[in-house]
Amino acid sequence: MENIIVDNAKVMAKGQITLPKDIRALLGVTTGDRVTLVCDGNRVYLMNSAIYAMQMLQKNMAGEAEKANLSREEEIDALLKDVRSEFEGI
């Protein structure tokens, strides 16, 4: 693991915590951004929600191009172009 930061945060009356500045910077989150919390047993993982969503999308889409017989990048580009043109008329 690289970029390990260990810090503490106090839980306030409404369950709120303030993320330390170094951790916010490492996660790339600023005011108004969303974070995702994943609880695994007695551990909680905190992630930038945008990055987490992209990782889940990539995980769920793995192998889909092969299932659709799309083996070349040009085939994928052509499919995307067709789908986008369908939505332009909506």
TIMI-2910 file (N, C-alpha, C, CB; in pm, 1 decimal, decimal comma, always signed):
<rs>
+----------+----------+----------+----------+----------+----------+----------+----------+----------+----------+----------+----------+------+
!      n_x !      n_y !      n_z !     ca_x !     ca_y !     ca_z !      c_x !      c_y !      c_z !     cb_x !     cb_y !     cb_z ! resn !
+----------+----------+----------+----------+----------+----------+----------+----------+----------+----------+----------+----------+------+
!    +84,4 !   -118,8 !     +0,0 !     +0,0 !     +0,0 !     +0,0 !    +88,0 !   +123,8 !     +0,0 !    -95,5 !     +0,5 !   +121,9 !  Met !
!    +53,7 !   +216,0 !    -86,2 !   +126,9 !   +341,4 !    -87,3 !    +35,3 !   +452,5 !    -40,1 !   +182,8 !   +372,1 !   -227,8 !  Glu !
!    +93,1 !   +564,2 !     -4,6 !    +17,4 !   +680,0 !    +41,6 !    -67,7 !   +649,8 !   +164,3 !    -70,5 !   +730,9 !    -69,3 !  Asn !
!    -13,9 !   +574,8 !   +256,8 !    -89,0 !   +543,7 !   +377,9 !    -87,5 !   +663,9 !   +470,7 !    -30,9 !   +419,4 !   +448,8 !  Ile !
!   -207,1 !   +705,6 !   +511,3 !   -222,3 !   +814,1 !   +606,8 !   -307,0 !   +761,2 !   +721,8 !   -287,2 !   +941,3 !   +540,7 !  Ile !
!   -260,9 !   +777,6 !   +840,6 !   -337,7 !   +739,6 !   +958,9 !   -371,8 !   +867,7 !  +1032,5 !   -258,4 !   +639,3 !  +1051,1 !  Val !
!   -499,8 !   +889,3 !  +1057,3 !   -544,3 !  +1009,0 !  +1126,8 !   -671,0 !   +974,2 !  +1203,2 !   -568,4 !  +1127,3 !  +1027,7 !  Asp !
!   -717,3 !  +1065,2 !  +1284,3 !   -836,9 !  +1043,8 !  +1364,5 !   -938,8 !  +1151,5 !  +1334,7 !   -802,9 !  +1041,8 !  +1514,0 !  Asn !
!  -1064,5 !  +1117,8 !  +1357,0 !  -1172,6 !  +1215,1 !  +1344,9 !  -1271,2 !  +1187,3 !  +1457,5 !  -1242,5 !  +1207,5 !  +1203,5 !  Ala !
!  -1323,6 !  +1291,5 !  +1515,0 !  -1419,2 !  +1279,7 !  +1624,1 !  -1560,1 !  +1270,9 !  +1567,0 !  -1406,8 !  +1399,2 !  +1721,8 !  Lys !
!  -1640,1 !  +1177,5 !  +1617,5 !  -1779,4 !  +1164,3 !  +1576,0 !  -1861,5 !  +1263,8 !  +1657,7 !  -1831,9 !  +1016,9 !  +1595,5 !  Val !
!  -1933,5 !  +1350,5 !  +1588,2 !  -2014,0 !  +1453,4 !  +1653,3 !  -2153,9 !  +1397,2 !  +1685,3 !  -2024,6 !  +1580,2 !  +1562,8 !  Met !
!  -2236,1 !  +1478,3 !  +1747,6 !  -2367,4 !  +1435,7 !  +1796,3 !  -2455,5 !  +1374,7 !  +1687,1 !  -2438,8 !  +1553,0 !  +1858,2 !  Ala !
!  -2451,7 !  +1428,4 !  +1566,8 !  -2535,4 !  +1377,9 !  +1457,8 !  -2463,6 !  +1273,1 !  +1373,3 !  -2580,0 !  +1492,8 !  +1369,4 !  Lys !
!  -2352,6 !  +1219,1 !  +1422,1 !  -2278,6 !  +1117,5 !  +1348,9 !  -2184,8 !  +1173,3 !  +1244,2 !  -2373,2 !  +1024,4 !  +1284,3 !  Gly !
!  -2167,7 !  +1302,4 !  +1241,0 !  -2081,9 !  +1364,8 !  +1140,7 !  -1936,2 !  +1361,6 !  +1185,2 !  -2126,3 !  +1509,2 !  +1114,2 !  Gln !
!  -1847,8 !  +1352,0 !  +1085,9 !  -1704,4 !  +1362,9 !  +1110,6 !  -1646,8 !  +1460,6 !  +1009,0 !  -1633,5 !  +1223,1 !  +1101,6 !  Ile !
!  -1533,1 !  +1516,4 !  +1040,2 !  -1459,9 !  +1599,7 !   +945,7 !  -1341,6 !  +1518,6 !   +895,1 !  -1413,2 !  +1734,3 !  +1011,5 !  Thr !
!  -1334,2 !  +1503,3 !   +762,9 !  -1221,1 !  +1430,6 !   +705,2 !  -1097,5 !  +1518,6 !   +712,4 !  -1250,2 !  +1388,0 !   +558,3 !  Leu !
!   -989,2 !  +1466,3 !   +764,7 !   -865,5 !  +1545,6 !   +768,8 !   -822,9 !  +1589,4 !   +628,6 !   -752,5 !  +1465,1 !   +835,1 !  Pro !
!   -759,6 !  +1704,2 !   +622,0 !   -719,3 !  +1765,6 !   +495,3 !   -635,8 !  +1671,9 !   +409,2 !   -641,5 !  +1892,5 !   +521,9 !  Lys !
!   -538,6 !  +1601,9 !   +469,0 !   -452,1 !  +1511,8 !   +391,4 !   -532,2 !  +1398,7 !   +327,6 !   -342,0 !  +1453,3 !   +480,9 !  Asp !
!   -631,4 !  +1348,9 !   +398,3 !   -713,9 !  +1240,0 !   +344,5 !   -804,4 !  +1292,4 !   +233,1 !   -799,0 !  +1175,0 !   +456,7 !  Ile !
!   -862,2 !  +1411,2 !   +251,6 !   -943,1 !  +1471,7 !   +144,4 !   -858,8 !  +1489,0 !    +19,0 !  -1001,2 !  +1608,6 !   +189,1 !  Arg !
!   -736,8 !  +1535,4 !    +36,4 !   -647,9 !  +1555,7 !    -78,8 !   -615,6 !  +1423,4 !   -147,3 !   -518,1 !  +1624,9 !    -34,9 !  Ala !
!   -586,6 !  +1321,3 !    -69,3 !   -553,2 !  +1190,5 !   -125,9 !   -671,4 !  +1131,9 !   -203,8 !   -510,4 !  +1093,8 !    -14,4 !  Leu !
!   -792,7 !  +1151,3 !   -152,0 !   -912,6 !  +1100,5 !   -219,3 !   -958,5 !  +1189,7 !   -333,6 !  -1024,7 !  +1085,2 !   -119,9 !  Leu !
!   -907,1 !  +1311,9 !   -337,2 !   -948,1 !  +1404,8 !   -441,1 !  -1089,8 !  +1455,9 !   -420,4 !   -936,9 !  +1339,2 !   -575,8 !  Gly !
!  -1130,6 !  +1473,9 !   -294,9 !  -1264,6 !  +1524,8 !   -268,0 !  -1256,8 !  +1666,1 !   -210,6 !  -1339,7 !  +1431,3 !   -171,1 !  Val !
!  -1353,7 !  +1745,8 !   -250,3 !  -1363,6 !  +1882,8 !   -201,9 !  -1506,3 !  +1907,4 !   -155,0 !  -1322,6 !  +1984,8 !   -312,3 !  Thr !
!  -1532,8 !  +2027,2 !   -109,6 !  -1664,3 !  +2063,0 !    -58,7 !  -1774,1 !  +2028,0 !   -158,9 !  -1669,1 !  +2211,6 !    -25,4 !  Thr !
!  -1873,6 !  +1956,6 !   -112,6 !  -1986,8 !  +1918,7 !   -196,6 !  -1971,6 !  +1784,7 !   -265,7 !  -2008,9 !  +2022,7 !   -298,6 !  Gly !
!  -1850,3 !  +1729,4 !   -270,4 !  -1830,6 !  +1597,7 !   -331,2 !  -1892,3 !  +1490,4 !   -242,5 !  -1679,9 !  +1569,2 !   -353,9 !  Asp !
!  -1919,3 !  +1377,0 !   -302,2 !  -1976,1 !  +1265,4 !   -228,3 !  -1868,5 !  +1159,4 !   -205,7 !  -2097,7 !  +1205,6 !   -303,5 !  Arg !
!  -1880,9 !  +1089,4 !    -94,9 !  -1791,6 !   +977,9 !    -65,1 !  -1875,9 !   +853,2 !    -43,1 !  -1702,6 !  +1008,0 !    +59,7 !  Val !
!  -1816,6 !   +738,4 !    -68,5 !  -1882,7 !   +610,1 !    -48,4 !  -1815,3 !   +539,9 !    +67,9 !  -1877,9 !   +522,6 !   -177,3 !  Thr !
!  -1896,0 !   +485,9 !   +157,3 !  -1846,0 !   +410,1 !   +271,6 !  -1881,6 !   +263,6 !   +250,5 !  -1905,3 !   +463,7 !   +406,2 !  Leu !
!  -1783,7 !   +176,1 !   +262,0 !  -1806,0 !    +32,9 !   +249,2 !  -1763,8 !    -31,0 !   +380,4 !  -1727,2 !    -27,9 !   +127,4 !  Val !
!  -1857,7 !    -95,5 !   +445,9 !  -1829,0 !   -159,9 !   +574,0 !  -1803,5 !   -308,3 !   +549,2 !  -1946,6 !   -139,5 !   +675,4 !  Cys !
!  -1688,7 !   -357,0 !   +592,6 !  -1648,4 !   -496,2 !   +576,0 !  -1607,1 !   -547,4 !   +712,8 !  -1532,0 !   -511,5 !   +471,1 !  Asp !
!  -1700,4 !   -610,4 !   +782,3 !  -1671,5 !   -655,6 !   +918,2 !  -1651,6 !   -535,2 !  +1008,5 !  -1546,8 !   -746,9 !   +920,9 !  Gly !
!  -1535,0 !   -527,0 !  +1070,2 !  -1507,6 !   -414,0 !  +1159,2 !  -1424,9 !   -304,8 !  +1091,4 !  -1435,4 !   -462,7 !  +1283,4 !  Asn !
!  -1417,4 !   -307,8 !   +959,2 !  -1342,8 !   -206,4 !   +884,1 !  -1437,8 !   -128,2 !   +794,7 !  -1230,5 !   -271,5 !   +799,7 !  Arg !
!  -1410,2 !     -0,9 !   +780,3 !  -1487,1 !    +84,9 !   +690,8 !  -1390,2 !   +145,8 !   +590,7 !  -1565,1 !   +196,1 !   +769,8 !  Val !
!  -1423,4 !   +131,3 !   +464,7 !  -1343,3 !   +189,1 !   +357,3 !  -1416,1 !   +312,8 !   +307,0 !  -1319,0 !    +85,9 !   +241,3 !  Tyr !
!  -1343,9 !   +420,9 !   +292,1 !  -1398,2 !   +546,9 !   +245,3 !  -1337,8 !   +576,3 !   +109,0 !  -1369,6 !   +662,1 !   +346,0 !  Leu !
!  -1424,7 !   +600,1 !     +9,4 !  -1376,5 !   +622,4 !   -126,3 !  -1447,1 !   +740,1 !   -189,6 !  -1395,9 !   +497,9 !   -211,3 !  Met !
!  -1380,7 !   +802,6 !   -283,6 !  -1443,0 !   +904,6 !   -366,7 !  -1554,2 !   +834,2 !   -444,8 !  -1337,8 !   +975,0 !   -463,3 !  Asn !
!  -1678,4 !   +881,4 !   -433,1 !  -1791,8 !   +813,3 !   -496,0 !  -1780,0 !   +804,6 !   -647,1 !  -1919,5 !   +883,6 !   -460,4 !  Ser !
!  -1726,4 !   +907,4 !   -711,2 !  -1712,4 !   +904,7 !   -856,9 !  -1616,4 !   +794,2 !   -900,2 !  -1663,2 !  +1040,9 !   -908,6 !  Ala !
!  -1507,6 !   +780,2 !   -828,1 !  -1410,1 !   +676,0 !   -860,6 !  -1468,5 !   +537,9 !   -831,5 !  -1279,2 !   +697,0 !   -781,0 !  Ile !
!  -1538,5 !   +525,2 !   -718,7 !  -1601,2 !   +397,4 !   -683,2 !  -1703,3 !   +356,0 !   -789,9 !  -1669,7 !   +407,3 !   -544,4 !  Tyr !
!  -1785,9 !   +450,2 !   -835,4 !  -1885,8 !   +419,1 !   -937,3 !  -1819,6 !   +371,3 !  -1065,7 !  -1973,1 !   +541,2 !   -965,6 !  Ala !
!  -1710,3 !   +437,2 !  -1105,5 !  -1640,8 !   +396,6 !  -1227,2 !  -1580,2 !   +257,2 !  -1211,4 !  -1531,4 !   +498,3 !  -1262,7 !  Met !
!  -1524,4 !   +227,7 !  -1094,9 !  -1467,0 !    +95,7 !  -1070,8 !  -1574,6 !    -13,3 !  -1077,4 !  -1396,6 !    +92,5 !   -934,4 !  Gln !
!  -1692,0 !    +14,0 !  -1021,3 !  -1801,7 !    -83,2 !  -1025,1 !  -1852,0 !   -102,9 !  -1167,9 !  -1917,2 !    -37,5 !   -934,2 !  Met !
!  -1860,2 !     +6,5 !  -1244,5 !  -1901,5 !     -4,2 !  -1383,8 !  -1803,2 !    -89,1 !  -1462,9 !  -1914,2 !   +134,5 !  -1446,7 !  Leu !
!  -1673,5 !    -62,8 !  -1445,1 !  -1571,6 !   -139,9 !  -1515,2 !  -1578,4 !   -287,6 !  -1476,8 !  -1432,5 !    -83,8 !  -1485,0 !  Gln !
!  -1598,8 !   -314,8 !  -1349,5 !  -1607,4 !   -452,7 !  -1302,1 !  -1727,9 !   -523,2 !  -1364,7 !  -1616,8 !   -456,6 !  -1148,0 !  Lys !
!  -1841,4 !   -454,5 !  -1367,0 !  -1963,6 !   -515,2 !  -1419,5 !  -1962,3 !   -529,6 !  -1571,0 !  -2082,8 !   -433,6 !  -1378,2 !  Asn !
!  -1884,6 !   -446,7 !  -1639,3 !  -1879,8 !   -451,8 !  -1785,3 !  -1768,1 !   -541,4 !  -1838,1 !  -1862,9 !   -312,6 !  -1840,5 !  Met !
!  -1684,0 !   -591,9 !  -1750,3 !  -1572,2 !   -676,5 !  -1794,2 !  -1624,4 !   -796,1 !  -1874,1 !  -1489,4 !   -725,3 !  -1672,3 !  Ala !
!  -1570,0 !   -814,2 !  -1992,2 !  -1605,6 !   -928,8 !  -2075,7 !  -1726,1 !   -906,3 !  -2165,3 !  -1631,4 !  -1046,0 !  -1989,5 !  Gly !
!  -1796,9 !   -795,0 !  -2151,1 !  -1918,0 !   -770,7 !  -2230,4 !  -1887,6 !   -750,2 !  -2378,6 !  -1991,8 !   -649,4 !  -2176,5 !  Glu !
!  -1775,3 !   -688,7 !  -2410,7 !  -1740,2 !   -668,7 !  -2551,6 !  -1721,1 !   -803,2 !  -2621,0 !  -1612,0 !   -583,0 !  -2564,4 !  Ala !
!  -1656,0 !   -894,5 !  -2553,5 !  -1634,7 !  -1027,0 !  -2612,2 !  -1767,0 !  -1100,6 !  -2631,6 !  -1540,7 !  -1110,3 !  -2523,8 !  Glu !
!  -1858,1 !  -1087,4 !  -2534,9 !  -1989,1 !  -1152,9 !  -2546,0 !  -2067,5 !  -1099,8 !  -2665,8 !  -2070,4 !  -1132,4 !  -2417,0 !  Lys !
!  -2046,6 !   -973,1 !  -2698,5 !  -2116,9 !   -910,2 !  -2810,7 !  -2037,6 !   -923,4 !  -2940,4 !  -2143,5 !   -762,3 !  -2780,6 !  Ala !
!  -1934,2 !  -1005,5 !  -2938,2 !  -1848,3 !  -1027,1 !  -3054,8 !  -1784,5 !   -898,4 !  -3105,0 !  -1927,7 !  -1090,7 !  -3166,5 !  Asn !
!  -1745,8 !   -813,2 !  -3012,2 !  -1675,3 !   -690,3 !  -3046,2 !  -1529,8 !   -708,9 !  -3004,9 !  -1739,7 !   -564,7 !  -2976,0 !  Leu !
!  -1446,7 !   -741,7 !  -3101,4 !  -1307,9 !   -772,6 !  -3068,2 !  -1210,4 !   -660,8 !  -3104,9 !  -1266,8 !   -899,1 !  -3137,4 !  Ser !
!  -1254,5 !   -569,9 !  -3189,8 !  -1165,5 !   -461,8 !  -3231,6 !  -1222,1 !   -328,3 !  -3184,8 !  -1146,3 !   -462,0 !  -3385,7 !  Arg !
!  -1133,8 !   -235,9 !  -3156,9 !  -1175,7 !   -103,6 !  -3109,9 !  -1263,7 !    -33,4 !  -3212,6 !  -1053,5 !    -17,3 !  -3078,3 !  Glu !
!  -1237,3 !    -56,3 !  -3339,2 !  -1317,2 !     +6,4 !  -3444,5 !  -1461,4 !    -41,2 !  -3438,2 !  -1257,6 !    -23,7 !  -3582,5 !  Glu !
!  -1483,2 !   -168,5 !  -3405,0 !  -1619,2 !   -222,6 !  -3392,9 !  -1693,5 !   -157,1 !  -3276,5 !  -1614,9 !   -375,6 !  -3373,6 !  Glu !
!  -1623,5 !   -136,0 !  -3167,3 !  -1683,6 !    -71,0 !  -3050,9 !  -1717,1 !    +73,7 !  -3084,6 !  -1588,6 !    -77,7 !  -2928,5 !  Ile !
!  -1625,3 !   +143,6 !  -3151,4 !  -1650,2 !   +282,0 !  -3190,8 !  -1772,2 !   +292,6 !  -3282,5 !  -1526,8 !   +340,1 !  -3260,6 !  Asp !
!  -1785,2 !   +199,3 !  -3376,8 !  -1899,4 !   +200,4 !  -3469,0 !  -2030,6 !   +178,2 !  -3393,8 !  -1881,9 !    +92,5 !  -3577,7 !  Ala !
!  -2030,2 !    +86,2 !  -3298,1 !  -2149,9 !    +60,0 !  -3217,8 !  -2187,9 !   +183,8 !  -3137,3 !  -2127,0 !    -60,1 !  -3123,6 !  Leu !
!  -2090,3 !   +247,5 !  -3075,0 !  -2117,2 !   +369,4 !  -2998,4 !  -2175,0 !   +478,5 !  -3087,0 !  -1989,6 !   +419,2 !  -2930,9 !  Leu !
!  -2121,3 !   +492,7 !  -3206,4 !  -2170,9 !   +594,1 !  -3299,7 !  -2316,7 !   +566,7 !  -3335,9 !  -2083,9 !   +597,8 !  -3427,0 !  Lys !
!  -2350,2 !   +440,6 !  -3361,1 !  -2488,0 !   +403,8 !  -3394,0 !  -2583,1 !   +433,3 !  -3278,2 !  -2495,7 !   +255,8 !  -3431,2 !  Asp !
!  -2544,0 !   +395,1 !  -3158,4 !  -2629,4 !   +416,8 !  -3041,1 !  -2648,1 !   +565,4 !  -3015,3 !  -2569,4 !   +348,8 !  -2916,7 !  Val !
!  -2540,6 !   +641,4 !  -3025,7 !  -2550,1 !   +786,6 !  -3002,9 !  -2641,6 !   +852,6 !  -3106,0 !  -2410,0 !   +851,3 !  -3007,9 !  Arg !
!  -2635,3 !   +808,1 !  -3230,6 !  -2720,3 !   +868,3 !  -3333,6 !  -2866,8 !   +836,6 !  -3307,1 !  -2679,5 !   +818,5 !  -3473,6 !  Ser !
!  -2897,1 !   +721,5 !  -3250,1 !  -3034,9 !   +687,6 !  -3213,3 !  -3088,7 !   +783,3 !  -3106,5 !  -3042,4 !   +542,3 !  -3162,8 !  Glu !
!  -3001,8 !   +820,8 !  -3010,9 !  -3045,4 !   +908,1 !  -2902,0 !  -3054,4 !  +1054,2 !  -2942,2 !  -2952,2 !   +894,5 !  -2785,9 !  Phe !
!  -2988,7 !  +1092,6 !  -3049,6 !  -2994,1 !  +1231,9 !  -3094,1 !  -3134,3 !  +1271,4 !  -3136,5 !  -2897,3 !  +1254,7 !  -3209,2 !  Glu !
!  -3211,1 !  +1176,3 !  -3186,8 !  -3347,0 !  +1204,2 !  -3231,2 !  -3448,6 !  +1207,9 !  -3119,2 !  -3388,4 !  +1103,0 !  -3330,5 !  Gly !
!  -3408,8 !  +1172,7 !  -2999,6 !  -3504,1 !  +1166,2 !  -2886,8 !  -3518,7 !  +1301,2 !  -2821,4 !  -3459,0 !  +1062,9 !  -2782,6 !  Ile !
+----------+----------+----------+----------+----------+----------+----------+----------+----------+----------+----------+----------+------+
</rs>
